[in-house]
Amino acid sequence: MTQQSLGLLQGTVDVLILKTLSWKPMHGFGVAEFIRHQSGGDLAVEDAALYQALHRLERKALVESEWGVSELNRRARIYSITALGRKQLRSEVVELRRYMAALFRVLEPA
């Protein structure tokens, strides 16, 4: 029996994309595959949500893109995180950890 991917909470797609791009620039499919692989298949970003988020992050100047070539030698949009994106990532990680700590305090009270 295969395990189904978990649904992503609203607001987590952006931070997952920013974190992924903090490792290296990559195209959209690469971002989705990296997240899937790193989570052991538990997290999957659907194409529509991924590209909406990438475009939103680009409008906010948190990522930038340029045309390049994929690993399969195809023309692809390559995304990279900006300095502003790195700053936003640090801030969002702090908030997400705070949220998760509060959540577990409720789920596992002493």
QUIMO-V180690 format. One record per pair of residues at least 4 apart in sequence whose ideal C-beta (glycine too) atoms are under 6 Angstrom apart, sorted by the first residue. I is the first residue (numbers start at 1). J is the second residue. Records with the same first field share a line. If there is no record, write none. Layout:
# QUIMO-V180690
I = J  J
This chain:
# QUIMO-V180690
5 = 44
6 = 42
8 = 12  13
12 = 16
13 = 45  49  53
14 = 53
15 = 92
16 = 35
17 = 31  53
18 = 81  85  89
20 = 31  34  35
21 = 79  80  81
22 = 81
25 = 78  80
26 = 30  31
27 = 70  76  78
28 = 50  51  54
32 = 45  50
33 = 37
34 = 38
35 = 43  45
36 = 41  44
39 = 43
45 = 49  50
54 = 79
57 = 62  63
58 = 63
61 = 82  84
62 = 84  85  88
63 = 79  81  85
64 = 80  82
65 = 77  79
66 = 78
68 = 78
69 = 73
70 = 74  76
81 = 85  86
92 = 96
104 = 108
